[in-house]
Amino acid sequence: MVQPIPEWWCKAVVKVIETYDSRFIGWTPQAYQRWHADTFGCIKGEAYPALIDALSAPGITGNETTAFPGQKAAYEFLFTFQHPQSGNRKLMYGKIALTTDAVRVLVLSAHTAERSTL
């Protein structure tokens, strides 16, 4: 059931993503492969402004998903991505896990949304 994502989680994730540092931001191979394909070749760093904007929005909603060992919490949510070259906007699905130490994130999904709601 969609509900507001906790502000503490959003702030912690945004803080990590704002570093643009691959030592702290991981992607599963499948997440990056699908991101790259669905955005017609965009690199990981091109996802970060859209993720930061979405997670900084007051009252962003989503669903808590299964966190695995070493993860504090994981959430899925929808966000909007504007392609840097074409300017086209599309609705995207994201899923990110925050590690228990709250200094790393793992992007589990970042691809075109299959529907307009979670």
N, C-alpha and C positions, 0 to 999 in steps of 0.2 A: 504494500500500500504506500503510495507516494506521500511523503511528509517532508517538512523542512529539514534540510541537512544541518546538523549542529554547527553553529558558528565557529566553535573551537577547531573543528576538523577543517572547515573551509580555510580559516586563517593559517593553520599549520601547513596545509597543502599549498596554498598560494605563496607562503613564505619560501617554501622549497622550490617551487616552479619559477619564482622570480629570479632565482640564481642562474637559471639556464645552464646549470652545471651537470654534466652527465655522471659525475661521481655521486650525485644525490637524486637524480631523476633517471629511473630505469624504465624500460619498455619491454614487454614480452615480445619475442620475435613476431608472433602473430599480430599483435596490436600494431607494431610499426609497419608490417607488411600491408595490412589492411588500410591503415592511415595513408600510406604512400600511394596505394592504388586508388583509393576513394577521393583523394585530393589531387590526382593527376601529377604526382611527383613531388609534393611538398615534403620538406624535411621536418624532423621532430620539432625544432625550434619554432617553426611556423605555427605549430599547434598551441604554443604556450600563451600568446596574448589572448586567444579565444578562451582557453581554459581559465586563465586568470580573471578575465572579465566575467565569465559565468559564475565562478566560485566567489567572486567579490560582490555579486548582486545580492541585495538584501532579500531574504526569504527564498533563496534557491531551494528547490525541492528535488527529491530523489528517493532512492531506496537503499537501505543498508544491505550489503551483500556479504557473503561468507568471507571472513578474514581468515587467512592461513597463519600457521606459526610464524612469529616474527612481525606480524601485521597487527596494528592497533585497531584499525577500522577500515572498511572499504565501502565506497558508495558508487552507485550508478546515477547518472543524470543526463539531461539533454543540454546541448549548447549550440550556439550558432557560430559557424566559421565562414569568414569572407576570404575567398581565394586572393592572395596578394597580386597575382598577375591579371586575372580576368575580372575581379571584383564581384564575381558571383557568390551569393550567400547560400548556405545549405544548413539544414538541421542535422546535427551530429549527435551520436550517442557516445558518452564517455563513462569509463569506470576506472577509478583510481584507488589504490590502497596506500595507506599511510603506515609506515613502519612503527614498531613499538617505541623506538627512540625518538620518533617525530622529527627526524632530520633527513629522511629519505622517503620518496614516493615511488610507486610502481604503477605505470600506466598499463592497465589490463585491456582496455578497449578505447579506441578513438576512431570511429568510422561513421559513415552515413547512417542516420537513424532509419530503421526499417518501418517505423510508424511514428506518428506525431505525439504519442504519449508513452509513458513507461508502462 
